[in-house]
């Protein structure tokens, strides 16, 4: 797992990752539900869609819109096991540990907080 400052510097250098922003619908959802509820959704999504050693539809399991967590996952390369391995040094082929799940949720939280500060949410 990477140190978060280093990770976010690397993500900022990626043209693909840098283009993700919350849309009006996702921003409104985050404001209405609140960060705590949305992070609960994040943990649930990570546990169900990423934590297994061999997730169903890996590489295609995270939609590109309709929830702030989905946008955050693509922006932070926490969307599939391939991206977790490449960007976060979390190996494929084994279940995620509780520590790794907490790390992924922390990455998503940091991105969402940055969106709020930037006026996107």
C-alpha positions as CSV (number, residue, x, y, z in Angstrom):
1,X,0.0,0.0,0.0
2,X,1.2,3.5,-0.8
3,X,1.6,6.6,1.4
4,X,-1.4,8.8,0.5
5,X,0.5,12.0,-0.3
6,X,2.7,10.0,-2.8
7,X,-0.4,8.3,-4.3
8,X,-2.3,11.5,-4.9
9,X,0.8,13.1,-6.5
10,X,1.0,10.1,-8.9
11,X,-2.8,10.2,-9.6
12,X,-2.5,13.9,-10.4
13,X,0.1,13.0,-13.1
14,X,-2.3,10.6,-14.8
15,X,-4.4,12.3,-17.5
16,X,-7.0,9.6,-17.2
17,X,-7.4,9.6,-13.4
18,X,-7.3,13.4,-13.3
19,X,-10.3,13.9,-15.5
20,X,-12.8,12.4,-13.0
21,X,-15.0,14.8,-11.1
22,X,-18.3,14.4,-9.3
23,X,-21.3,15.3,-11.5
24,X,-24.2,17.4,-10.2
25,X,-26.2,14.2,-9.2
26,X,-23.3,12.6,-7.4
27,X,-22.4,15.9,-5.6
28,X,-26.0,16.3,-4.5
29,X,-26.2,12.7,-3.2
30,X,-23.0,13.3,-1.2
31,X,-24.4,16.5,0.3
32,X,-27.8,14.9,1.1
33,X,-26.5,11.6,2.6
34,X,-23.4,13.0,4.2
35,X,-19.8,11.7,4.1
36,X,-20.3,9.1,6.8
37,X,-23.1,7.3,5.0
38,X,-21.3,7.5,1.6
39,X,-18.2,6.0,3.2
40,X,-20.4,3.2,4.6
41,X,-21.4,2.5,1.0
42,X,-17.8,2.6,0.0
43,X,-16.8,0.0,2.5
44,X,-19.7,-2.2,1.4
45,X,-18.8,-1.9,-2.3
46,X,-15.2,-2.7,-1.5
47,X,-16.0,-5.7,0.6
48,X,-18.5,-7.1,-2.0
49,X,-16.8,-6.1,-5.3
50,X,-13.1,-6.0,-4.6
51,X,-12.3,-8.0,-1.4
52,X,-12.7,-11.6,-2.8
53,X,-9.5,-13.2,-4.3
54,X,-11.3,-13.5,-7.6
55,X,-14.0,-10.8,-7.8
56,X,-16.9,-11.4,-10.3
57,X,-16.4,-9.4,-13.5
58,X,-13.0,-8.0,-12.3
59,X,-12.1,-5.0,-14.4
60,X,-15.8,-4.3,-15.1
61,X,-17.4,-4.4,-11.7
62,X,-17.3,-0.7,-10.9
63,X,-19.8,1.5,-12.9
64,X,-18.4,4.9,-14.2
65,X,-21.3,7.0,-12.8
66,X,-24.4,7.2,-10.6
67,X,-22.7,7.1,-7.2
68,X,-19.9,9.3,-5.7
69,X,-18.0,6.2,-4.6
70,X,-17.9,4.8,-8.2
71,X,-16.4,8.1,-9.5
72,X,-13.9,8.2,-6.6
73,X,-12.9,4.6,-7.3
74,X,-12.0,5.4,-10.9
75,X,-10.3,8.6,-9.9
76,X,-8.2,6.8,-7.3
77,X,-7.5,3.5,-9.1
78,X,-9.5,1.5,-6.5
79,X,-12.0,0.3,-9.1
80,X,-10.6,-3.3,-9.8
81,X,-7.9,-5.7,-8.6
82,X,-5.7,-4.8,-11.6
83,X,-5.7,-1.1,-10.7
84,X,-5.2,-2.0,-7.0
85,X,-2.1,-4.0,-7.9
86,X,-0.7,-1.4,-10.3
87,X,-1.3,1.7,-8.3
88,X,-1.4,0.5,-4.7
89,X,0.8,-2.6,-4.7
90,X,-2.1,-4.8,-3.4
91,X,-1.6,-8.2,-5.1
92,X,-4.3,-10.0,-7.0
93,X,-5.3,-13.5,-6.4
94,X,-5.9,-13.3,-2.6
95,X,-8.7,-11.8,-0.5
96,X,-8.1,-8.3,0.7
97,X,-7.2,-7.9,4.4
98,X,-9.2,-5.7,6.8
99,X,-6.3,-3.3,6.8
100,X,-6.4,-3.1,2.9
101,X,-10.2,-2.5,2.9
102,X,-9.7,0.4,5.4
103,X,-6.8,1.8,3.3
104,X,-9.0,1.7,0.1
105,X,-11.9,3.5,2.0
106,X,-9.4,6.1,3.3
107,X,-8.2,6.7,-0.3
108,X,-11.8,7.2,-1.4
109,X,-12.5,9.5,1.5
110,X,-9.6,11.7,0.8
111,X,-10.6,12.1,-2.9
112,X,-14.2,12.9,-1.9
113,X,-13.0,15.5,0.7
114,X,-10.8,17.1,-2.0
115,X,-13.9,17.3,-4.3
116,X,-15.8,19.0,-1.5
117,X,-13.0,21.5,-1.0
118,X,-12.8,22.1,-4.7
119,X,-16.5,22.9,-4.7
120,X,-17.5,19.8,-6.6
121,X,-19.6,18.4,-3.8
